[in-house]
């Protein structure tokens, strides 16, 4: 699949700013050849949180719709998804924060049902098929593209400060956190006064 870095500095005539939107109409997007662009903070993509070594970064996307005939003459709804930006992940060797650059250019054919999916051997190498209803979920698709771009060797780690994580991702005072294939036990720090109180109780 070819890749190129998107130029987000110039607005297009049929461009839609979608910072607040989470979905768009597939039919309008492809039939009118619209361009939808916006950005997410890394923590706005929930399944990305386990890979983040810091809350810093940005994920910028530009999705262009089109409708083209296939070999049989039927119109196909097609999308081009360009994603750029960066965020911090843990280096698989040093386990130190490392900047991961995004440079994604993917092409997608949207079909209404699984019955419309072609046999795998008939699919082109530079495009994927997805089943989608009337609305195209921007956040879900961007998140999936980003997750597929992360190397499989990148360790999962919740190295972010607890206050930077959503409540659903915050751990209890003592829990096991997976770092790659290693289980690391995390204990809450105790103040000197708490430790002294504990010693008094054992006497």
Secondary structure, 3 states (H helix, E strand, C coil): CCCCCCCCCCCCCCEEECCCCCEEEHHHHHHCCCEEEEEECHHHCHHHHHHEEEEEEEEEEEEEEEEEECCCCCEEEEEEEEEEEEEEEECCCCCCEEEEEEEEEEEEEEECCHHHCCCHHHCCCCCEEEECCCEEEHHHHHHHHHHHHCCCCCCCCCCCCHHHCCHHHCCCCCEEEEECCEEEEECCCCCHHHHHHHHHHHC
